[in-house]
Amino acid sequence: MNGAGSAGLPAGAGSADRRTEGGDRTASAPEAEFHEVCAEDDLWAGEMRLCSVAGVKVLLLRTDDGDIQALQSICPHQEHPLENGDFDGTTLICAAHLWEFDACSGQGVNPDDAELARYPVEVREGNVLVSVKGIKPKYSHA
């Protein structure tokens, strides 16, 4: 499953502030805060669902190859809700102006200079968890 243990650290490991050998503090990336959104079995291949994660709307998708992805829920073009679009298991299409996005990478297919924000996903004990900490939606030309 996509993201399972993707950070390479056990839950709760890491810190937003670390000390070097000399004792000086150095900043690192903020630690992800994962929130349970659904059971893994509730999302089938080729399906998408809108979820709220820590007050942020996130589009959860399960690709045809079984990976679970979490993407921003609005089109970067004119902020139309992507849950109203189509998802064929590999490509997400905005219903408003037919912009297309690769479901695995969030990268624009048409146009290719657009991109969706991706949120880290973990699967733990049969549950899907998503982190939105420090990630903002992306916007594109109008």
C-alpha positions as CSV (number, residue, x, y, z in Angstrom):
1,M,0.0,0.0,0.0
2,N,1.2,3.5,-0.8
3,G,2.7,5.4,2.1
4,A,2.7,2.5,4.6
5,G,5.7,3.5,6.7
6,S,6.7,6.0,4.0
7,A,8.5,8.3,6.4
8,G,10.8,5.4,7.5
9,L,10.1,6.3,11.1
10,P,7.7,4.8,13.6
11,A,4.7,6.9,14.5
12,G,5.7,9.7,16.9
13,A,9.4,9.4,16.0
14,G,11.4,12.5,14.9
15,S,11.3,16.1,16.0
16,A,10.8,19.5,14.5
17,D,13.9,20.6,16.4
18,R,17.2,18.6,16.7
19,R,20.6,19.1,18.3
20,T,23.8,18.6,16.4
21,E,26.8,16.9,18.0
22,G,28.0,20.2,19.3
23,G,24.7,20.8,21.0
24,D,23.5,23.5,18.5
25,R,19.9,23.4,17.5
26,T,19.0,22.8,13.8
27,A,15.5,23.0,12.3
28,S,14.1,20.1,10.3
29,A,10.9,19.5,8.4
30,P,7.8,19.5,10.6
31,E,6.7,16.1,11.8
32,A,3.6,14.7,10.0
33,E,0.5,14.4,12.1
34,F,-1.6,11.6,10.7
35,H,-5.4,11.5,11.1
36,E,-7.6,8.4,10.4
37,V,-10.0,9.0,7.6
38,C,-11.5,5.6,6.7
39,A,-11.0,1.8,6.8
40,E,-8.7,0.6,4.0
41,D,-11.5,-1.8,2.7
42,D,-14.0,1.1,2.4
43,L,-12.1,2.5,-0.6
44,W,-12.0,0.3,-3.7
45,A,-9.8,0.5,-6.8
46,G,-11.1,3.3,-9.0
47,E,-13.0,5.1,-6.3
48,M,-12.6,8.5,-4.8
49,R,-14.1,10.2,-1.7
50,L,-14.0,13.6,-0.1
51,C,-12.6,13.6,3.4
52,S,-12.0,16.3,6.0
53,V,-8.5,16.0,7.6
54,A,-7.9,18.5,10.5
55,G,-10.3,20.9,8.8
56,V,-8.8,20.5,5.3
57,K,-10.9,19.0,2.5
58,V,-8.9,16.2,0.9
59,L,-9.7,14.0,-2.0
60,L,-8.9,10.4,-1.3
61,L,-8.4,8.1,-4.3
62,R,-7.5,4.4,-4.8
63,T,-5.8,3.9,-8.1
64,D,-6.3,0.8,-10.3
65,D,-3.1,-0.7,-9.0
66,G,-4.3,-0.4,-5.4
67,D,-2.3,2.6,-4.2
68,I,-4.2,5.1,-2.0
69,Q,-3.5,8.8,-2.8
70,A,-4.6,12.0,-1.0
71,L,-4.8,15.1,-3.2
72,Q,-6.1,18.6,-2.8
73,S,-9.8,18.7,-3.3
74,I,-10.1,21.7,-5.5
75,C,-8.9,22.3,-9.1
76,P,-5.9,24.7,-9.2
77,H,-7.5,26.3,-12.2
78,Q,-10.6,28.0,-10.8
79,E,-11.1,26.1,-7.5
80,H,-13.9,23.9,-8.7
81,P,-14.5,20.8,-6.4
82,L,-12.7,17.8,-7.9
83,E,-15.0,15.3,-6.3
84,N,-17.6,16.4,-8.9
85,G,-15.2,15.2,-11.6
86,D,-14.4,11.8,-13.1
87,F,-11.8,9.3,-11.9
88,D,-11.0,6.3,-14.1
89,G,-8.5,4.7,-11.7
90,T,-5.5,6.6,-13.2
91,T,-6.6,10.0,-14.2
92,L,-8.7,12.6,-12.3
93,I,-10.7,15.0,-14.5
94,C,-12.2,18.3,-13.3
95,A,-15.8,18.5,-14.3
96,A,-15.7,22.3,-14.9
97,H,-13.0,22.6,-17.7
98,L,-11.8,19.1,-18.2
99,W,-8.3,19.6,-16.7
100,E,-6.7,16.2,-16.2
101,F,-4.3,15.1,-13.4
102,D,-2.3,11.9,-12.9
103,A,-3.8,10.3,-9.7
104,C,-0.4,9.0,-8.5
105,S,1.7,12.1,-8.8
106,G,-0.9,14.9,-8.9
107,Q,0.9,16.3,-11.9
108,G,-1.2,17.9,-14.7
109,V,-1.7,15.8,-17.8
110,N,-3.7,18.5,-19.6
111,P,-2.4,21.1,-19.1
112,D,1.0,19.7,-18.1
113,D,2.1,22.8,-16.1
114,A,-0.6,22.4,-13.4
115,E,-0.2,20.3,-10.3
116,L,-2.3,19.2,-7.3
117,A,-0.9,19.2,-3.7
118,R,-0.3,15.6,-2.4
119,Y,-0.7,14.7,1.2
120,P,1.2,11.8,2.9
121,V,-0.8,8.6,3.3
122,E,-0.2,5.7,5.7
123,V,-2.1,2.5,6.2
124,R,-2.0,1.2,9.7
125,E,-3.9,-1.9,11.0
126,G,-6.3,-1.6,8.1
127,N,-7.0,2.1,8.5
128,V,-6.1,4.9,6.1
129,L,-4.4,7.9,7.7
130,V,-3.6,11.2,6.1
131,S,-1.4,14.2,7.1
132,V,-2.1,17.7,5.9
133,K,0.4,19.5,8.2
134,G,2.5,22.1,6.3
135,I,1.0,21.4,2.9
136,K,-1.0,24.1,1.1
137,P,-3.2,23.7,-2.1
138,K,-1.5,24.6,-5.4
139,Y,-3.0,27.1,-7.8
140,S,-2.4,27.6,-11.5
141,H,-3.1,30.1,-14.3
142,A,-6.8,31.0,-15.0
